[in-house]
Amino acid sequence: MPRLSPLTAALTAVALTALPASFPAVAQADPGPYAPTMLILDASGSMERPDQGGTMLDSAKRAVRAFVASAPAESSVGLTTYGTGTSNAEADKAAGCHDVQVLRQPTTIDKPALITAVDGIHARGWTPMGTALRQAADALPDSGPRSIVLVSDGDDTCSPPDPCEVAKELKQQGLDLIVHSIGFAVDDKARAQLTCTAQATGGTYSDAADGAALERILPRVSSAALRNYQATGTPITGTDEYRTAPVAKPGQYLDTIGQQQKRLYAVDVPAGATAYFTGIVSFPRAKGVSMTEDMNALELRIFGHDGVDCNIRERELETRASDGVALTVATTFEGATEEPTSGDSAQCKGGGRYYFELNWDLVAKGSPTRLPMEILVGIEPGVTDPGPAAVSTPVTFTDPAGPARPMSGGGSFTAAATLPGSGNYTDTLQSGEYVFYRVRLDWGQGLAYRVRFAETGGANSTAASNVETALYSPLGREIDSDTTVYTGRSSAELALASVPVRYANRDQSAARVQRQAVAGWHYIAVKLGIPMGADALPPTPIQLDVTVSGAAEPGPSYVGTSAQPEAEQPVAVGGPATVARPWALYVLIGAGVASVAGIGTAIVVVGRRRD
């Protein structure tokens, strides 16, 4: 029951990293973009209250510094504050309720400048939270996923506009904006307002009772905000007819697709080569959609020379689209490795131009009329020697020794956190998050791991969520997945293991083994589903225990290359790449986060189904 499903998240195509004695392709690009994020820091007069040997503002500044220190260099982070320009006296209310300043625009993070801006904040005035939300949203980009992280020690003292109503307005405008709020030693009234503000956009609320808690929570929440999804790629426009289909070379592209619309793309596949083609659509979160109306499906078909139907069809169905999943459909086409024969089947064999059709053929209730769609194309040359024989026995998990190392997983494959190999790693997930990590496997190596979700006490006595992990190959194809029910009132554990990676695995009958036929970066996705019975579970610590097993061994020999390729060289991302060899392999990541399925009156785990 394969599940090929984001990115929340953005997915940039990445050329597969060559390993010693591996593919004649070369270095993988750095992780792709993060969601632009604006921090809003309360500087009202009440932030001068004492906290841990200083003031609450002092504690907030330390928390912001901790986040800035850990933020990825490629991230875009801005800073907005309110309350610095007037006192909180009644005579200053009219001016104080417009006292909002955007101190740093949400451009590529300048850590020293951001810290300097934070250090210069002085708490004095009123709390125009709703106005600050509007100005922060205006400062963010006009399109694509965006995030706001709001820290306040009280409710809005200037409303209208009420911050929750502002959040609802922003969402109704169709903005792909998520607000996460943190209540810093707040009372029940402020907690309710901040919770409403976050939930109106699909974000999360967190309580920080004191400065120490804020220093733990703000970096985590801000990192999660950066893990939003952003579709990227070289612009391309598919057509509804093969004769006019654009030619896509190896690379990653960005198109849009409408409901029940077909989009065709042409790919020139050399004789003897294998082609890889993937389509990804990320669906936005939605509330109140019943299970029977919450299904999206993508279909992929292949047409040969002169548009002849090759009778190759892949269809992926997502049964819980409103969770905000990215649905991925992918295929491996080997027709060009076969000699043409007579009849229509000859049109689907040998080298030449082929056509790949994507169709959003089943649409969930409430889905947008049109959505971004990422297209990934890869070409792999034939081999003269496939290397060692196939193997179908998974490797054995061994609990790694040593202390756990903190990691902040990424919101997409290209932003995945790099795990250096065997070891124990920790992270914290919010409800509804899909988080990615990557591990490099050479030929002959396998991966076994487990994910442990810590006991948090849960949201209430009935709240429960599906949690899942999925393992993906460097081609973006899912290898395997595991899922269970998690309440937070007790811990939960998931585990997966791959077979050793060998080229000959692709000829095995089991799909799980077939997809372990490419060496390079392998991807671990972990999901904490949106719970039934509550708006969100508490922030959930996870531990990822990883074993990389087996020694590196020689891989296949490709046509036009030796078994021992030259040293690694960088290739381009988002378009065709060149290397100083007669053949170059372009293999692209092409899958999103695996989703967890529907929850009815009882917890029901439903897998994605291939028709």
Salt bridges, closest charged atoms under 4 A:
ASP119 OD1 - ARG65 NH2 2.73
ASP153 OD2 - ARG49 NH2 2.88
ASP155 OD2 - LYS189 NZ 3.26
GLU165 OE2 - LYS168 NZ 3.62
GLU169 OE1 - ARG134 NH2 2.94
ASP188 OD1 - ARG191 NH1 2.75
ASP207 OD2 - ARG191 NE 2.83
GLU215 OE2 - ARG62 NE 3.06
GLU241 OE2 - ARG243 NH1 2.61
ASP255 OD2 - ARG263 NE 3.64
ASP268 OD1 - ARG353 NE 2.68
GLU293 OE1 - LYS365 NZ 3.84
ASP294 OD2 - ARG320 NH1 3.65
GLU299 OE2 - ARG313 NE 2.37
ASP309 OD2 - ARG301 NH2 2.43
GLU314 OE1 - ARG610 NE 3.08
GLU316 OE2 - ARG610 NH2 2.79
GLU318 OE1 - ARG608 NH2 1.78
ASP323 OD1 - ARG320 NE 3.48
ASP323 OD2 - LYS527 NZ 3.03
GLU338 OE1 - LYS349 NZ 3.88
ASP361 OD2 - ARG315 NE 2.89
GLU380 OE1 - ARG506 NH1 2.99
ASP399 OD2 - ARG450 NH2 2.94
ASP427 OD2 - ARG227 NH1 3.14
GLU433 OE1 - ARG227 NH2 2.62
GLU468 OE2 - ARG3 NE 2.83
ASP545 OD2 - ARG450 NE 2.75
ASP545 OD2 - ARG452 NH2 2.79
GLU553 OE2 - ARG502 NE 2.66
GLU568 OE2 - ARG440 NH2 2.91
ASP611 OD2 - ARG315 NH1 2.20
ASP611 OD1 - ARG609 NH1 2.14
